[in-house]
Amino acid sequence: MTTRKSLSAHDPIIDSLRKRGYRVTPQRVMILAAMQESDGHVSADEVFQRVKKKHPYVNRSTIYRTLDMLAGEGVITVTDFGKASAQYEVNRDEPHHHMVCSLCGEVGEFDHALLAPLQAALRKKYRFEASIHHFAVFGLCQACQPRPAKARHS
């Protein structure tokens, strides 16, 4: 993922928040900038540390409240990778999904097309319209899968 330049007063995310009735405070701009400067997923604590470097008086609760609001508005996504804390990422235009190794913690991405049959089955069988835009599947990566035992020669 490429990093984005600094936020401007006319950034589409800022404009979108204003149109939805949110005040665009300096704290919110700092948090969005820290998110956009990250390369992928970050924890709330990582966002706090990044913002604190430039603005030492920022409050940790401001970070959490803002991340919750941004996630609720679909500006960022929240994913549980089985770590101690949720991971946040600026929402991409296209859906993307993750494979998380339960042993080593390696995270990889997989194609959204693999979930299309699941969405169709949920729609058909349960009349449920699944909103699958950012999904994590847990299992074992190739390196952590048990190796088949070699046949013993007697």
Disulfide bonds with the S-S distance in Angstrom:
none
